[in-house]
Amino acid sequence: MLYIPGNNPAMLLQGGVYGADGLLLDLEDAVALNQKDAARILVRNLIKTNNFYGCEVTVRLNHLDTPFGMADLEEIVPLQPDAIRYPKTESVEDLKRLISIVEEIEKKHNIENPKMTIHAMIETAMGVQNVFEIAAYSKRVDCITIGGQDLTADMNVVKTKEGRELDFARNRIVMAAKANKIDVIDTVYADVDDDEGLRQETEMIKGLGYSGKAVINPRQIGVIHDVYNPTEEEIRKAVRIIKEFKKNKEAGIGVFAIDGKMIDAPVVARAQYVLEVADIEL
Amino acid sequence: MEVKNSAQAGTFESSDILVMIEPVDKGSGITIDLSSSVYMHYADSIKTTITRVLNSFEIKDVKIIAKDKGALDAIIEARVETALKRALGIQQGTL
């Protein structure tokens, strides 16, 4: 997911051409405090008129404890982007407050079947501690994300390339997401000139189970897709497994073997996931 | 509504428009001083867009100075609305 500063018209217009799966239109940290009104109106107008080249559109709001959060919600919720991302979600109470205001605005605008979901951003030690309850709180929360910069600041440690200081948080957050069957997105890799470091970090978070990664520069998208896209060999293997699975299923056989290796339900599920990522239907 | 303060919004960046608003005497009408990188082809269209936003706020008397760098309608409307709300002191949620 590519972050786009909310007060930059050129980047908002062009953000969709770089191949990101989603755009994060940012009203929070990427906008100067005295330009919050300008960004909010600009993002509102562009959501109304721009298709962002088919990318999923998420708006990162300011927290409700700031002077900007309520005005953000009033302008953005009626437009029902794909999602809103709520920063520094620390507890169920934070979500309760947010969702109650969102629902009030939707009611005021006669939005009966809201499609907009909520991404809870975990970027404080308290948020990490409460992440299971946060992820489970509402069906509208379909993604949790880790904000590495703010989290390390809250922990009073330096964010390193190796990222050991985030190990516990990353593990805890991914497990909370998996337990609740929702997506989980990793934090940005800040050094845009270090493709190798980005690749290593992306391989690591993919291995942990993260669904994707946020980026601050379009140049980073290709590296992340390289890591996440299944290889030709993985796709070929998945196709073979699913074909054999269907054939065996018809014959009433649940567990079978390919090249001497046992194929059971978890292996089939993984193969199905590979095909889903590769956008292949059998 | 009556514009009593000067204000501005937008930037000189590509695809943006810098909009400056100046109060004028009652009865002076609307003046739009536009410079644009696409003036030859789009001056009328840009002025129409600016006027449409002014009308929606029922502004009768104002001077607008606009420096356009190829902004689309939605961006022009956003910048004029922001500048107007600042000039009228009705902007919300900002410092």
Interface residues (C-beta under 8 A of the other chain):
Chain A: N8 P9 A10 L13 L33 N34 Q35 K36 D37 A38 R40 I41 L42 R44 N45 L46 K48 T49 N50 N62 P67 F68 G69 M70 A71 D72
Chain B: A9 G10 E13 S14 S15 D16 A71 L72 D73 A74 I75 E77 A78 R79 E81 T82 K85 R86 Q91 Q92 G93 T94 L95
